Amino acid sequence: MKLRSTWTDSRLDDFKASVDARFDDLNARISELTARVDGLQHTMAHGFIAMMVAMITGFMGIAGLIIAKL
C-alpha cells in the first residue's frame, strides 16, 4: 500500500514560511561570520605591520654594527 501525501495550499504556505525562517537564520549567521572574519583580517594586518617594523629595525641595527666594524 502506498502512502500518498497531499499538499494543500495551507501546507505549502506553512512549508514556505519554515523555509523562509531558516534562510533568514542562515543569513544572520553568515553576516555574523563575515563580521568576525573582517575583524580577524584587521588584526592580522596590524600584526604583519608590527612584524615588518621589528624586522626592519633589526636589519638596520645589524647593518649599523657591520658598518661600525669596518
C-alpha positions in Angstrom: 0.0 0.0 0.0 1.4 3.4 -1.0 1.0 6.3 1.3 0.2 9.5 -0.5 0.8 12.9 1.0 -1.4 15.7 -0.1 0.0 19.2 -0.3 -2.8 21.6 0.3 -2.3 25.4 -0.1 -2.1 25.8 3.7 0.6 23.1 4.0 2.6 24.7 1.2 2.3 28.1 2.9 3.5 26.5 6.2 6.4 24.9 4.4 7.3 28.2 2.7 7.2 30.0 6.0 9.5 27.4 7.5 12.0 27.6 4.7 12.0 31.4 4.8 12.6 31.4 8.5 15.6 29.0 8.0 17.1 31.2 5.3 16.7 34.3 7.5 18.5 32.5 10.3 21.2 31.4 7.8 21.6 35.0 6.5 22.0 36.3 10.1 24.7 33.6 10.9 26.6 34.4 7.6 26.5 38.1 8.5 27.9 37.4 11.9 30.7 35.2 10.5 31.6 37.8 7.9 32.0 40.4 10.7 34.2 38.0 12.6 36.4 37.4 9.5 36.7 41.1 8.9 37.9 41.6 12.5 40.5 38.9 12.1 41.8 40.4 8.9 42.1 43.8 10.6 44.1 42.1 13.5 46.3 40.2 11.1 47.2 43.4 9.1 48.2 45.1 12.3 50.3 42.1 13.3 52.1 42.0 10.0 52.9 45.7 10.1 54.3 45.3 13.6 56.4 42.4 12.5 57.8 44.3 9.5 58.7 47.3 11.7 60.6 44.9 14.1 62.4 43.2 11.2 63.4 46.5 9.5 64.6 47.9 12.9 66.6 44.7 13.5 68.1 44.7 10.0 69.1 48.3 10.3 70.8 47.6 13.7 72.7 44.7 12.2 73.7 46.8 9.2 74.9 49.6 11.6 77.0 47.1 13.5 78.6 45.8 10.3 79.4 49.3 9.1 80.8 50.2 12.5 83.1 47.2 12.4 84.5 48.2 9.0 
